[in-house]
Each structure stands twice: as structure tokens, then as C-alpha cells.
Amino acid sequence: MKIRNFRCVLCKTEYDPEEVQYTCSKCGTLGILEVNYDYRSFTEASYLDISPDIKQGMWKYTNFLPIDNFKNIAPLKVGGTPLCINKALA
């Protein structure tokens, strides 16, 4: 999904998605940047492209992640951990 911009949760300053910025330059480490998606670029076809047979864990949701280049991602299994019932903790 295409990213419109990043916005500081405190001062609402917007940053270009091409900038490498993790926190707001005005608010410091408290100025977490939220991702603003371009929801108009989201289509039913991209929603239906979730393929649990091909991709596992969080990678089956690649259409919804703010990542443009997936070739440098480590081949680790991330997400998809099954939930187990533990009656001793219940």
C-alpha cells in the first residue's frame, strides 16, 4: 500500500516518505511518526491478494506493509505463532 507521508503524533509535522526519519526532529524521541497511507491506492484486488499458501506469518500481508523493496528482508519466520492453551495459567 502506498504511503502518503509520516506525521508526528504530537505536533502533527509531516515528513516525506522518502526521508529516513524515525522520530520527529522537533519533538525528539517522544515524537513518534505515524504512517499515513494513500487509501485510494488500496483496491479490492490488493485485499484479495492475501495468499496464506505462498507466504507465511506477517509476509502474507505484504500489500499492507509500508515497505517498497522486499529484496533485502531477512528470511526469518516472523509472526504466525500459534496460540496455545495452558490450563495451568487459566
Protein Blocks (a to p, Z undefined) as FASTA:
>chain_A
ZZfbdcdfklopacdfkbccfbdfklommlccdddddfklpcfklmmmpcfklpgcjllm
mmmpccfblklpccbdeejiacdddfklZZ
